[in-house]
């Protein structure tokens, strides 16, 4: 891979990691306070509202940032047209969301949701005015600016959330915090970026032609990952639903805070290599290798420490979240494999294939949930995991058949971190079962898990030296590049 693009990929990951780790420190403080001050029912109401906000936004997302990145030369007229299209769609989204609030409340059997939905309908309206010029920064492989904006918005939102939670002690703390964060993000976007968008419809037809499959896969992908929330919101009471949704959020924290940032910049880099198939595939192998190396221990680690984590961090009112958190942690692997696949199929203009796969999985999840009516959230989360593993196999098939990656190379990328993570899981599980105190279980579990996974990985790489050269080369290159890059910072 070209050194320039390697550095860009690492730079994107670095700045994304800075933002997410900073945000997570704030988020952990906020979570600790909110979980103690608020009830599972409060989290349930916010989770329902959040789902419908982002569902409506998915119906208005036309992949404008990817249009900017993929175009070899982006003109001012093109930026204006993209911004105008976004403006119309998201204002329409805000209006429809506001008008749909009574029906959403009826569907979810929670009357308090109506007012919350009507208030948060302002979020799509705010997002409509986001400065399209910020997307040019990513095209130019400049990730620092967007990181600073993200940090500022998160800081203000967190402070606001904690302050309101202490005073009111109800779900409005989280609702108002999200709105404040979006306001700050829009305002700062115009402060740091000199570009000023203007109204234009000249290129809508061309941009829609590119975006139509990306639009459909955005909707199908969101439904695939969150259809359980949509269905369960009408089947469970707000308390049980709050436990399920919050446990899901906790189970996926390493994905959003550690794994997802590692994919930052991959679209910009891979799009520049789209005419060089060999370099394109090599870059993709490298990206998948480092993602698997990180996500596997995260998934197994969250699963094994879910019990002491919930008992220590959340408290006794959240104990039902333990099996849900343990089961849903495995879906981090599925989401991690999905990320680069969407990037590759977008670049290759084959999003219709991913859309078809999403539709199949959404149908299976929906069928499973309706057949599970009356079952515990533990059973539901386990069945959700099984369907996710099926989708994982389907995606590996797409990587091999559609993208053209070598299946043996893909297996070598997966099996090493998988085997080491399994050893870590079994060992940590045995160790913490010898300890009676939940706090000590949590501390020992995290420390011993990190040590065991590292030791197991080093042992397997040494023992199988020469037989897994593909993985060694990939990980070695990324480590050297990351070390060089970070050494320059």
Secondary structure, 3 states (H helix, E strand, C coil): CCHHHHHHHHHHHHHHHHHHHHHHHHHHHHHHHHHHHCCHHHHHHHHHHHHHHHHHHHCCCCCHHHHHHHCCCCCHHHHHHHHHHHHHHHHHHHHHHHHHHHHHHHHHCCCHHHHHHHHHCHHHHHHCCCCCCHHHHHHCCCCHHHHHHHHHHHHHHHHHHHHHHHHHCCCHHHHHHHHHHHHHHHHHHHHHCCCCCCCCCCCHHHHHHHHHHHHHHHHHHHHHHHHHHHHHHHHCCHHHHHHHHHHHHHHCHHHHHHHHHHCCCHHHHHHHCCCCHHHHHHHHHHHHHHHHHHHHHHHHHHHHHHHHHHHHHHCHHHCCHHHHHHHHCCHHHHHHHHHHHHHHHHHCCCHHHHHHHHHHHHHHHHHHHHHCCCCCHHHHHHHHHHHHHHHHHHHHHHHHHHHCCCHHHHHHHHHHHHHHHHHHHHHHHHHHCCCCCHHHHHHHHHHHHHHHHHHHHHHHHHHCCCCCHHHHHHHHHHHHHHHHHHHHC
